[in-house]
Amino acid sequence: MIALALSTAAGSDGFIPPTIDDLHLPEIIPWGAEYGTGFGKQMLVVLLTVLLLSWFFVATARKRQMIPGRFQFFGEGFYSFVRNSVGRDMLGEKEFRKYTPLLVALFAFVLVSNLMGAVPFIQLPTTSHVGTAYALAGIVYVYWIYLGFKTHGIGYFKVALMPSGVPWPFYFLVIPIEIVSTFLVRPMTHSLRLFATMLSGHMIVALAGSAMNFMFLKMGEWYGYPLGVLVFIGAVGMFLFEIFIMVLQAYVFALLTAVYIQSSIAEAH
């Protein structure tokens, strides 16, 4: 429905679809400065996310009771979900406890950062900006490499680059492939998967909104209102699907972090 309506609108004079640059608002400090030159909405929403999560975890743990109230129950359920479905399942019974706080923090931050795109008047998933995704993936990248050297010492290169059971002549081919896939492709896909998904969803919402505005207010043709209704129905469906993707991408990011940690501390792969 969205594609049909937008193709019709694109043939109408005056409709200009939004671009990525249109989503980059001027900075807040200094006021009205060019995007990327100061302190803007992107940074403000990141700080708001950190403050919100800090309050949430402190509040849920402050008054712990044997029979938890609704708020404590929600916090414990959130923690248990990541602890069991990500940490325990991927890292095993022996290792998962020490890494659970990191996994919970990453899942919570990515989840709330994504869901900021669904909050009225904020409507900005901070992970739709590549800098946030790079920073998160970079932290994880440095951490699992650190764990690899901490666990295996210099032998980590053998664990990471020389899979067991491979005939030694094939290592001349396998090692370069492993270097690229492990140390170059892995952090890039970890970040770009999150960034690209959130950016595309953000662009779809912006495109649908601008199209509805044009069709309802500016098209001036008899078919403008029906097309606007079609876009609205499709946009609602896409918006609900985008919320699902926001939650899923937070889970995937935490899950991949657990996978990378497991590969670093394992004896061989």
HELIX and SHEET records of a PDB file:
HELIX    1   1 ILE A    2  ALA A   10  1                                   9    
HELIX    2   2 ILE A   20  LEU A   23  5                                   4    
HELIX    3   3 LYS A   41  ARG A   62  1                                  22    
HELIX    4   4 ARG A   70  VAL A   82  1                                  13    
HELIX    5   5 ARG A   83  ARG A   88  3                                   6    
HELIX    6   6 ASP A   89  LEU A  115  1                                  27    
HELIX    7   7 MET A  116  ALA A  118  5                                   3    
HELIX    8   8 THR A  126  SER A  128  5                                   3    
HELIX    9   9 VAL A  130  HIS A  152  1                                  23    
HELIX   10  10 GLY A  153  GLY A  155  5                                   3    
HELIX   11  11 TYR A  156  LEU A  161  1                                   6    
HELIX   12  12 TRP A  168  PHE A  170  5                                   3    
HELIX   13  13 TYR A  171  VAL A  180  1                                  10    
HELIX   14  14 SER A  181  VAL A  185  3                                   5    
HELIX   15  15 ARG A  186  LEU A  217  1                                  32    
HELIX   16  16 GLY A  224  ILE A  265  1                                  42    
END                                                                             
